[in-house]
Amino acid sequence: MARYALVSVSDKRGVERFAQGLVDAGFTILSTGGTKAALVAAGIPVTAVSTHTGAPEIMDGRVKTLHPRIHGGILGDRARHADEAAKHEIPWIDVVAVNLYPFERATEGNDDLDVAVENIDIGGPTMVRAAAKNHRHVVIIVDPADYDRVGAAIAAGQVDGKLRSELAIKAFRHTARYDAVISSWLARQSGDDGLPFEGALPLRKLQDLRYGENPHQRAAFYSDGAPRGRSLARAKQHQGKELSFNNLGDADGAIRTVFEYDGPACTIVKHANPCGGATGPDVIAAYGRALAGDPVSAYGGIAAFNRPLDGDAVRAIRASKVFYEVLVAPGFDAEALELLKARENLRVLELPADWAAEKPPGFDVKRVQGGYLLQDWDLGAPIAWDVKSRRAPTEDETRALKFAWCAVRNVKSNAIVLATTHVDGESLAGVGAGQMSRVDSVRLAVAKAGERSRGSVLASDAFFPFADGVEAAIAAGVTAIIQPGGSIRDAEVIAAADQAGVAMVFTGVRHFRH
């Protein structure tokens, strides 16, 4: 009895060798289009799908494998449907090697709907799903990386149930991701930015990580569809140890913050919170000011920059003698990379030059037990800048308040930051993060700042529920405060500021980050 395998792939890596192995094992190869041409060119005997079905490819190739002789051969139960298959002259297809039209590659940087539509595969996913459903009888391969082990199993005469099941799971995940990529692209093009009623996440594993938040937890890094815009999936690691779950989480927090600023800036992050941050005339000055904010906490942290680093910048970082886990910047020149080699364990991540040019696509997603939480990205809503105190902030205070407001929304709630100005930039003086009480966050920020509290400004990510937090800041020497407002005790809070001659601005926007 003839044995059939259907091979129709967009990704043709290794397909000739795999197909030859199938022929050697006694299979007749069915194929279409470019795959058929590639196999024929390699000297491998192939039967066209149209010959097998007796039906021509029609509608510019949109209809070629959608035929009972193909899908009956894939889907039929070998025992229950044997008589029916014989009646309709449908031979079984025991192997299906299919991967799909390259929708992501075709639409990358291309918003042409006609191009997108022509690269939406219909026959391919249908065959993949059919074969995966019937995997007890059909071997389904969607990944060229599986050719060798499947070929070896076929050559040995048996593809066991465990491998069949593994391949079927992979196939269903493959088609689910494919559909998610397409639906996301279409939604983006149509301006549909609402929270979807249902859907899938278009995940693709980029790499396994050393471990998760703790060494006993497994972890991996996945890209979200075709990496574009603000995506660490587009970063290039030049050197250093394997990245960990925490490295990537903290790196994301660092670049969220540093790219808030237009001028040269540096942010140093430790355990997901900025412990130092500054702007300056150049990245060297910005780095020095950022480190001065909390040099003790900076140890073992992540330093991120919004400008490329040259040799002089790297020499300044090395001269500070601070150990960093990761260094992130949108570019390193040859001298910088050569100097960094001396710290072989330091992970050096280079972001593409256009990293901040486009907002992250889709939604911010948080996993909870048994479900997911989806929300819009917090990219900074317009603020009201409503001066509530009798005294308006000075020009220098205004600069510092705007700097602090950008920083505070990247600090874990309850979040308080203190900031100061320089002639040519701004810097964080103290950070209070993640406290259960807002007044405790103020006390922590003040303690971190020490004498730098005097003459600083304060930003709070949410309103002050009582005047005590403002009073603690005033006692430490804070001269201006920016906060959302909205407390039932706003009048008491404003009165405390006015009594001390402190400027207070309301933004009308809260920025919790949990």
ZAFI-398542 format. One line per 5 residues: number of its first residue (from 0); their letters; for each residue x, y, z of C-alpha. Coordinates in nm, 4 decimals, decimal comma, padded with zeros to 6 digits, m for minus. Each point is the difference from the previous one (the first is absolute). Example, Ala and Ser with C-alpha at 12.3 -4.5 7.8 and 13.67 -1.06 7.14 Angstrom:
// residues 2
0) AS) 01,2300:m00,4500:00,7800; 00,1370:00,3440:m00,0660 .
END
This chain:
// residues 514
0) MARYA) 00,0000:00,0000:00,0000; 00,1335:00,3434:m00,0975; 00,1022:00,2320:00,2831; m00,0447:00,3735:m00,0472; 00,1634:00,3033:00,1567 .
5) LVSVS) m00,1094:00,3561:m00,0724; 00,2840:00,2537:00,0060; m00,0794:00,3672:m00,0585; 00,2161:00,2511:00,1848; 00,0851:00,3692:m00,0110 .
10) DKRGV) 00,3108:m00,0540:00,2120; 00,1981:m00,2404:m00,2183; 00,2958:m00,0577:00,2298; 00,0905:m00,3697:m00,0098; m00,3080:m00,1002:m00,1972 .
15) ERFAQ) 00,1898:m00,1746:m00,2831; 00,1839:m00,2316:00,2396; m00,3180:m00,0751:00,1940; m00,1966:m00,0723:m00,3180; 00,2737:m00,2283:m00,1299 .
20) GLVDA) m00,0179:m00,1947:00,3257; m00,3736:m00,0405:m00,0487; 00,0520:m00,1283:m00,3537; 00,2638:m00,2423:00,1263; m00,2562:m00,1239:00,2553 .
25) GFTIL) m00,2495:m00,0720:m00,2778; m00,2149:00,3138:00,0038; m00,1479:00,1770:m00,2999; 00,0471:00,3736:00,0429; m00,2936:00,2332:m00,0726 .
30) STGGT) 00,0864:00,3657:m00,0350; m00,0942:00,3384:m00,1433; 00,1539:00,3139:m00,1448; 00,3434:00,1055:00,1182; 00,0562:m00,3066:00,2149 .
35) KAALV) m00,0732:m00,2293:m00,2936; 00,2401:00,1970:m00,2208; 00,2753:m00,0157:00,2643; m00,0372:m00,3753:00,0454; m00,0060:m00,0659:m00,3754 .
40) AAGIP) 00,3128:00,2137:m00,0392; 00,1659:m00,2184:00,2661; m00,0845:m00,3120:m00,2003; m00,2690:m00,1227:00,2399; m00,3072:m00,1618:m00,1595 .
45) VTAVS) m00,3145:00,2007:00,0786; m00,3673:m00,0336:m00,0877; m00,1844:00,3300:m00,0390; m00,2983:00,0392:00,2311; m00,2113:00,0905:m00,3049 .
50) THTGA) 00,0938:m00,3345:m00,1595; m00,0874:m00,1841:00,3207; m00,3388:00,1721:00,0364; m00,0836:00,0249:m00,3691; m00,0932:00,3630:00,0598 .
55) PEIMD) 00,2089:00,2938:m00,1229; 00,1294:00,2775:00,2211; m00,2492:00,2853:m00,0411; m00,0544:00,3603:00,1021; 00,3685:00,0931:m00,0224 .
60) GRVKT) 00,0940:m00,2936:00,2215; m00,2390:00,0913:00,2802; m00,1690:m00,3380:m00,0475; 00,2327:m00,2938:m00,0490; 00,0113:m00,2254:00,3082 .
65) LHPRI) m00,3613:00,0581:00,1108; m00,1252:m00,3286:m00,1463; m00,1549:m00,3208:00,1447; 00,2847:m00,2100:m00,1364; 00,2426:00,2047:00,2093 .
70) HGGIL) m00,2034:00,0564:00,3150; m00,1658:m00,3398:m00,0060; 00,3461:m00,1529:m00,0274; 00,1168:00,1996:00,3012; m00,3077:m00,0064:00,2235 .
75) GDRAR) m00,1325:m00,3518:m00,0496; 00,0063:m00,2458:00,2880; 00,1951:m00,2930:m00,1431; m00,2439:m00,2589:00,1445; m00,3433:00,1650:00,0050 .
80) HADEA) 00,0317:00,1761:m00,3359; 00,1914:m00,2605:m00,2013; m00,3018:m00,1122:m00,2054; m00,1073:00,3568:m00,0711; 00,3506:00,0955:m00,1051 .
85) AKHEI) 00,0153:m00,2969:m00,2359; m00,3416:00,0849:m00,1459; 00,1150:00,3531:m00,0853; 00,3528:m00,1083:m00,1007; 00,1636:00,2063:00,2740 .
90) PWIDV) 00,3455:m00,1303:00,0982; 00,1287:00,0763:00,3488; 00,2541:00,2788:00,0461; 00,2166:m00,1052:00,2914; 00,2469:00,2906:00,0183 .
95) VAVNL) m00,0739:00,3735:m00,0362; 00,2925:00,2445:m00,0043; m00,1448:00,3494:m00,0285; 00,0970:00,3450:00,1173; m00,1828:00,3145:m00,0869 .
100) YPFER) 00,0198:00,3024:m00,2281; 00,2462:00,2513:00,1509; m00,2615:00,2558:00,1056; 00,2329:00,1768:00,2451; 00,2816:00,0369:m00,2501 .
105) ATEGN) m00,2350:00,1200:m00,2743; m00,1626:00,2648:00,2194; 00,3087:00,1237:00,1848; 00,0114:00,3737:m00,0690; m00,2804:m00,0446:m00,2513 .
110) DDLDV) m00,3546:00,1186:00,0624; m00,1380:m00,1134:m00,3374; m00,3182:m00,1973:00,0690; 00,0156:m00,1770:m00,3378; 00,3492:m00,1317:00,0793 .
115) AVENI) m00,1173:m00,1110:00,3430; m00,3074:m00,1792:m00,1319; 00,1973:m00,1939:m00,2605; 00,2329:m00,1196:00,2759; m00,2754:m00,1349:00,2242 .
120) DIGGP) 00,0316:m00,3767:m00,0338; m00,3255:m00,1966:m00,0065; 00,0836:m00,3437:m00,1379; 00,3124:m00,0311:00,2148; m00,1628:00,0532:00,3417 .
125) TMVRA) m00,2900:m00,2209:m00,1055; 00,2338:m00,2904:m00,0783; 00,2046:00,0598:00,3145; m00,3075:m00,0031:00,2222; m00,1438:m00,3051:m00,1761 .
130) AAKNH) 00,3229:m00,1959:00,0401; 00,0403:00,1112:00,3628; m00,3560:m00,1077:00,0778; 00,0676:m00,3424:m00,1502; 00,3543:m00,0285:00,1397 .
135) RHVVI) m00,0531:m00,3595:00,1148; 00,0088:m00,0868:m00,3707; 00,1804:00,2978:m00,1583; 00,3412:00,1448:00,0801; m00,0119:00,3812:m00,0200 .
140) IVDPA) 00,3204:00,2074:m00,0303; m00,0096:00,3821:00,0023; 00,3574:00,0701:00,1081; 00,3040:m00,0918:m00,2151; 00,1889:m00,0620:00,3244 .
145) DYDRV) m00,2076:m00,3173:00,0410; 00,0891:m00,1542:m00,3364; 00,2960:m00,2012:00,1227; m00,1684:m00,1723:00,2926; m00,3198:m00,0677:m00,1955 .
150) GAAIA) 00,2025:m00,1283:m00,2949; 00,1977:m00,2284:00,2312; m00,3209:m00,1355:00,1563; m00,1555:m00,0642:m00,3429; 00,3174:m00,1721:m00,1209 .
155) AGQVD) m00,0112:m00,2209:00,3114; m00,3582:m00,0921:m00,0848; m00,1889:00,1582:00,2910; m00,0981:00,3531:00,1057; m00,1168:m00,0570:00,3549 .
160) GKLRS) m00,3015:00,1576:00,1661; 00,2055:00,2318:00,2193; 00,1699:00,1617:m00,3001; m00,3271:00,0188:m00,1931; m00,1674:00,1767:00,2926 .
165) ELAIK) 00,2897:00,2411:00,0440; m00,0092:00,0912:m00,3691; m00,3797:00,0493:00,0095; 00,0237:00,2355:00,2967; 00,2679:00,1966:m00,1816 .
170) AFRHT) m00,2191:00,0144:m00,3114; m00,3026:00,1404:00,1822; 00,2196:00,2584:00,1717; 00,1458:00,0892:m00,3385; m00,3389:00,0703:m00,1584 .
175) ARYDA) m00,1263:00,1826:00,3096; 00,2962:00,2357:m00,0127; m00,0436:00,0475:m00,3743; m00,3615:00,1052:00,0449; 00,0964:00,2295:00,2884 .
180) VISSW) 00,2624:00,1769:m00,2117; m00,2494:00,0555:m00,2821; m00,2820:00,1205:00,2257; 00,2395:00,2393:00,1775; 00,1198:00,1426:m00,3326 .
185) LARQS) m00,3528:00,0474:m00,1316; m00,1120:00,1616:00,3262; 00,2923:00,2406:m00,0097; m00,0695:00,0951:m00,3620; m00,3696:00,0555:00,0611 .
190) GDDGL) 00,0573:00,2082:00,3112; m00,1704:m00,2569:00,2209; 00,1749:00,0628:00,3301; m00,2745:m00,1307:00,2254; 00,0455:m00,2799:00,2505 .
195) PFEGA) m00,0879:m00,3149:m00,1983; m00,2822:m00,2304:00,1054; 00,2242:m00,2998:m00,0718; 00,3359:m00,0688:m00,1559; 00,3439:m00,1560:00,0311 .
200) LPLRK) 00,3439:00,1368:00,0758; 00,2373:m00,0286:m00,3005; 00,2931:m00,1398:00,1961; 00,3239:m00,1353:m00,1431; 00,2844:m00,1164:00,2217 .
205) LQDLR) 00,3206:00,1936:m00,0543; 00,2109:m00,1689:00,2637; m00,0061:m00,2014:00,3174; 00,1119:00,1992:00,3024; 00,2330:m00,1080:00,2781 .
210) YGENP) m00,2985:m00,0107:00,2344; m00,3028:00,2000:00,1063; m00,0271:00,2457:00,2858; 00,1626:m00,2715:00,2116; 00,2320:m00,2878:m00,0980 .
215) HQRAA) m00,2681:m00,2667:00,0564; m00,2298:00,1589:m00,2620; 00,0298:m00,0746:m00,3718; m00,0202:00,2963:m00,2382; 00,0275:00,1002:m00,3651 .
220) FYSDG) m00,0156:00,3235:m00,1995; m00,2673:00,0306:m00,2704; m00,0559:00,2595:m00,2668; m00,3456:00,1455:m00,0567; m00,0705:m00,0463:m00,3716 .
225) APRGR) 00,2499:00,1616:m00,2349; 00,2268:00,2035:00,2309; m00,0403:00,3680:m00,0765; 00,0157:00,3303:00,1816; 00,0696:m00,0235:00,3717 .
230) SLARA) 00,1020:m00,3621:00,0311; 00,2922:m00,1555:00,1848; m00,0419:m00,2837:m00,2493; 00,1813:00,2299:m00,2447; 00,3033:00,0443:00,2252 .
235) KQHQG) 00,3340:m00,1558:m00,0926; 00,2103:m00,1511:00,2781; 00,3659:00,0646:m00,0727; 00,1516:m00,1809:00,2969; m00,0526:m00,1264:00,3516 .
240) KELSF) m00,1737:m00,2833:00,1790; m00,3395:m00,1336:m00,0961; m00,2818:00,2387:00,0756; m00,2308:m00,0813:00,2887; m00,3687:00,0717:00,0502 .
245) NNLGD) 00,0873:00,2820:00,2414; 00,2620:00,1467:m00,2350; m00,2583:00,0442:m00,2735; m00,2705:00,1292:00,2331; 00,2344:00,2567:00,1506 .
250) ADGAI) 00,1410:00,0952:m00,3417; m00,3523:00,0687:m00,1203; m00,0597:00,2239:00,3009; 00,3259:00,1840:m00,0628; m00,0678:00,0777:m00,3635 .
255) RTVFE) m00,3622:00,0945:00,0735; 00,1389:00,2743:00,2229; 00,3057:00,1201:m00,1881; m00,1856:00,0484:m00,3282; m00,2442:00,2341:00,1771 .
260) YDGPA) 00,2593:00,2745:m00,0450; 00,0927:00,1895:m00,3147; 00,3517:00,0998:00,1042; 00,2896:m00,2358:00,0790; m00,1093:m00,2094:00,2973 .
265) CTIVK) 00,0948:m00,2959:00,2172; m00,2169:m00,2114:00,2290; 00,1278:m00,2574:00,2465; m00,2544:m00,2636:00,1058; 00,0138:m00,2503:00,2840 .
270) HANPC) m00,2795:m00,2511:00,0638; m00,2330:00,1639:m00,2538; 00,0325:00,3521:00,1494; 00,2189:00,2915:m00,1036; 00,2540:00,0684:00,2729 .
275) GGATG) 00,1699:00,2710:m00,2044; m00,0806:00,2048:m00,3039; 00,1171:00,3224:m00,1599; 00,0259:00,2117:m00,3103; 00,3002:00,2033:m00,1021 .
280) PDVIA) 00,1904:00,1579:m00,2860; 00,1324:m00,3456:m00,0922; m00,0320:m00,3595:00,1187; 00,3160:00,0222:00,2124; m00,1429:00,2844:00,2070 .
285) AYGRA) m00,3389:m00,1715:00,0155; 00,1618:m00,3225:00,1218; 00,1967:00,1744:00,2748; m00,3109:00,1739:00,1305; m00,2112:m00,3169:m00,0205 .
290) LAGDP) 00,2561:m00,1996:00,1972; 00,0261:00,2709:00,2657; m00,3721:m00,0428:00,0710; 00,0554:m00,3336:00,1776; 00,3419:m00,1572:m00,0628 .
295) VSAYG) m00,0599:m00,2756:00,2553; m00,3194:m00,1260:m00,1661; 00,1557:00,0290:m00,3455; 00,2270:m00,2978:00,0741; m00,1270:m00,3001:m00,1976 .
300) GIAAF) m00,2514:00,2136:m00,1866; m00,0622:00,0875:m00,3624; 00,1219:00,3207:m00,1644; m00,1923:00,1193:m00,3033; 00,0703:00,2903:m00,2331 .
305) NRPLD) m00,2039:00,1711:m00,2713; 00,3060:00,0886:m00,2073; 00,2729:m00,2203:m00,1556; 00,3099:m00,0576:00,2123; 00,3542:00,0668:m00,1200 .
310) GDAVR) 00,3341:m00,0876:00,1522; 00,0077:00,3052:00,2272; m00,3417:m00,0881:00,1438; 00,1103:m00,3569:00,0714; 00,3179:00,1257:00,1672 .
315) AIRAS) m00,2155:00,2186:00,2272; m00,2189:m00,2976:00,0908; 00,3035:m00,2157:00,0730; 00,1607:00,2754:00,2080; m00,3015:00,0002:00,2321 .
320) KVFYE) 00,0925:m00,3566:00,1025; m00,3665:m00,1023:00,0330; m00,1020:m00,3540:m00,0895; m00,2940:m00,0136:m00,2406; m00,1909:m00,3037:m00,1211 .
325) VLVAP) m00,1046:00,1601:m00,3283; 00,0930:00,3033:m00,2088; m00,2609:00,1172:m00,2539; 00,0306:00,2679:m00,2684; m00,1145:00,0689:m00,3582 .
330) GFDAE) 00,3480:m00,0552:m00,1420; 00,3626:m00,0615:00,0982; 00,2961:00,1022:m00,2105; 00,2887:m00,2390:m00,0688; 00,2198:00,1451:00,2736 .
335) ALELL) m00,2804:m00,0263:00,2563; m00,0582:m00,3676:m00,0805; 00,3723:m00,0737:00,0187; 00,0323:00,1656:00,3416; m00,3035:m00,1843:00,1324 .
340) KAREN) 00,1582:m00,3371:m00,0786; 00,2088:00,0391:00,3156; m00,3197:m00,0691:00,1976; m00,0857:m00,3239:m00,1712; m00,3015:m00,0814:00,2206 .
345) LRVLE) m00,1636:00,3395:m00,0578; m00,3015:m00,0391:m00,2259; 00,0125:00,2674:m00,2700; m00,3297:00,0581:m00,1812; m00,0187:00,2218:m00,3065 .
350) LPADW) m00,3413:00,1404:m00,0889; m00,0814:00,0917:m00,3598; 00,0354:00,3715:m00,0731; m00,3771:00,0367:m00,0476; m00,0881:m00,1730:00,3258 .
355) AAEKP) m00,2079:00,2868:00,1375; m00,1540:00,1076:m00,3300; m00,3155:m00,2085:00,0344; m00,2176:m00,0851:00,2970; m00,0262:m00,3664:00,0988 .
360) PGFDV) m00,2764:m00,1790:m00,1916; m00,2916:m00,1786:00,1588; m00,0652:00,0056:00,3718; 00,1856:m00,0178:00,3265; m00,0658:m00,3518:00,1318 .
365) KRVQG) 00,0316:m00,1347:00,3507; m00,0437:m00,3656:00,0851; m00,2068:m00,0951:00,3013; m00,0900:m00,3475:00,1162; m00,2650:m00,1269:m00,2379 .
370) GYLLQ) m00,0058:00,2983:m00,2326; 00,1515:00,3132:m00,1456; m00,0399:00,3705:00,0659; 00,0207:00,2224:m00,3077; 00,0255:00,3767:m00,0031 .
375) DWDLG) 00,1254:00,2832:m00,2187; 00,3670:00,0845:00,0322; 00,0585:00,2907:00,2380; 00,1908:00,2235:m00,2374; m00,0725:00,3221:00,1809 .
380) APIAW) m00,3343:00,1732:m00,0297; m00,0079:00,3776:m00,0572; 00,0066:00,1838:00,3294; m00,2008:00,2999:00,1103; 00,2851:00,1884:00,1801 .
385) DVKSR) m00,2440:00,1646:00,2352; 00,1791:00,2162:00,2578; m00,1976:m00,0374:00,3234; 00,2273:00,1836:00,2425; 00,0207:00,3751:00,0488 .
390) RAPTE) 00,3579:m00,0089:m00,1295; 00,0686:m00,1273:m00,3503; 00,3165:m00,2069:m00,0561; 00,3089:00,1838:m00,1205; 00,1576:m00,0750:m00,3371 .
395) DETRA) 00,2560:m00,2345:00,1578; m00,2672:m00,1703:00,2097; m00,2142:m00,0471:m00,3099; 00,2872:m00,1749:m00,1802; 00,0604:m00,2237:00,2992 .
400) LKFAW) m00,3718:m00,0767:00,0442; m00,0356:m00,1086:m00,3638; 00,3090:m00,2192:00,0316; m00,1302:m00,1540:00,3242; m00,3467:m00,0609:m00,1466 .
405) CAVRN) 00,1518:m00,2044:m00,2851; 00,2031:m00,2019:00,2491; m00,2699:m00,0666:00,2600; m00,2302:m00,1846:m00,2367; 00,2726:m00,2583:m00,0547 .
410) VKSNA) 00,0411:m00,0676:00,3725; m00,2021:m00,2671:00,1806; m00,2970:00,1397:00,1971; m00,0305:00,1584:00,2436; 00,2623:00,2131:m00,1769 .
415) IVLAT) 00,1756:00,3167:00,1116; 00,3030:00,1566:m00,1664; 00,2039:00,3049:00,0897; 00,1872:00,1857:m00,2753; 00,2367:00,2939:m00,0323 .
420) THVDG) 00,1139:00,2191:m00,2876; 00,3417:00,0860:m00,1343; 00,0961:00,2738:m00,2409; m00,0113:m00,2513:m00,2837; m00,2260:m00,2801:00,1180 .
425) ESLAG) m00,1914:m00,1699:00,2787; 00,0500:m00,2990:00,2264; m00,1761:m00,2204:00,2523; 00,0921:00,0715:00,3597; m00,2003:m00,2733:00,1728 .
430) VGAGQ) m00,2561:m00,2703:m00,0772; m00,2625:m00,1603:00,2221; m00,1566:m00,3016:m00,1697; m00,2517:m00,2724:00,0711; m00,1013:00,1002:00,3505 .
435) MSRVD) m00,3470:m00,0781:00,1319; m00,0308:00,3514:00,1447; 00,0683:00,3132:m00,2060; 00,1499:00,1839:00,2949; 00,2461:m00,2875:00,0428 .
440) SVRLA) 00,0979:00,0389:m00,3662; 00,0676:00,3697:00,0686; 00,2120:m00,0859:00,3024; 00,1949:m00,2566:m00,2013; 00,0645:00,2449:m00,2859 .
445) VAKAG) 00,1122:00,2653:00,2465; 00,2300:m00,2450:00,1773; 00,1560:m00,1014:m00,3324; 00,0503:00,3626:m00,1000; 00,1486:00,1184:00,3283 .
450) ERSRG) 00,1183:00,3600:m00,0302; m00,1020:00,0042:m00,3644; m00,3606:00,0213:00,1217; 00,0518:00,3680:00,0758; m00,1035:00,1994:m00,3039 .
455) SVLAS) m00,1337:m00,3053:m00,1839; m00,3409:m00,0536:m00,1561; m00,2278:m00,2986:00,0547; m00,2199:m00,2062:m00,2339; m00,2666:m00,2405:00,1253 .
460) DAFFP) m00,1630:m00,2560:m00,2316; m00,3379:00,0365:00,1769; m00,1701:00,2475:00,2299; 00,0927:00,0561:00,3629; m00,2832:m00,1434:00,2130 .
465) FADGV) 00,1131:00,2118:00,2950; 00,2209:00,3031:00,0510; 00,2604:m00,2054:00,1912; 00,1978:m00,0964:m00,3113; 00,0209:00,3603:m00,1156 .
470) EAAIA) 00,0984:00,1135:00,3494; 00,2823:m00,2570:00,0095; 00,1262:00,1241:m00,3354; m00,0155:00,3636:00,1078; 00,1920:m00,0792:00,3190 .
475) AGVTA) 00,2746:m00,1543:m00,2145; 00,0305:00,3166:m00,2113; m00,2123:m00,0793:m00,3085; m00,1058:00,3247:m00,1737; m00,2484:m00,1189:m00,2654 .
480) IIQPG) m00,2302:m00,2997:m00,0457; m00,1752:m00,1561:m00,2988; m00,2812:m00,2519:00,0538; m00,3264:m00,1083:m00,1651; m00,2363:00,1418:00,2629 .
485) GSIRD) m00,3449:m00,1447:00,0589; 00,0093:m00,0734:00,3727; m00,2967:00,0954:00,2191; 00,2634:00,1808:00,2072; 00,1555:00,1982:m00,2864 .
490) AEVIA) m00,0848:00,3259:00,1764; 00,2000:m00,1079:00,3086; 00,2917:m00,1095:m00,2182; 00,0061:00,3281:m00,1928; m00,0282:00,1975:00,3251 .
495) AADQA) 00,3078:m00,1788:00,1368; 00,1937:00,0999:m00,3123; m00,1202:00,3599:00,0156; 00,0879:00,0316:00,3666; 00,3624:m00,0912:m00,0851 .
500) GVAMV) 00,0146:00,2033:m00,3234; 00,0350:m00,3200:m00,2053; m00,1260:m00,0066:m00,3606; m00,2454:m00,2774:m00,0844; m00,1151:m00,1140:m00,3450 .
505) FTGVR) m00,2828:m00,2446:m00,0749; 00,0137:m00,2091:m00,3162; m00,3396:m00,1679:00,0115; 00,1691:m00,3278:m00,1074; 00,0994:m00,2937:00,2233 .
510) HFRH) 00,2866:m00,2330:m00,0892; m00,0093:m00,3112:00,2189; 00,2447:m00,2689:m00,1077; m00,0424:m00,3312:00,1807 .
END
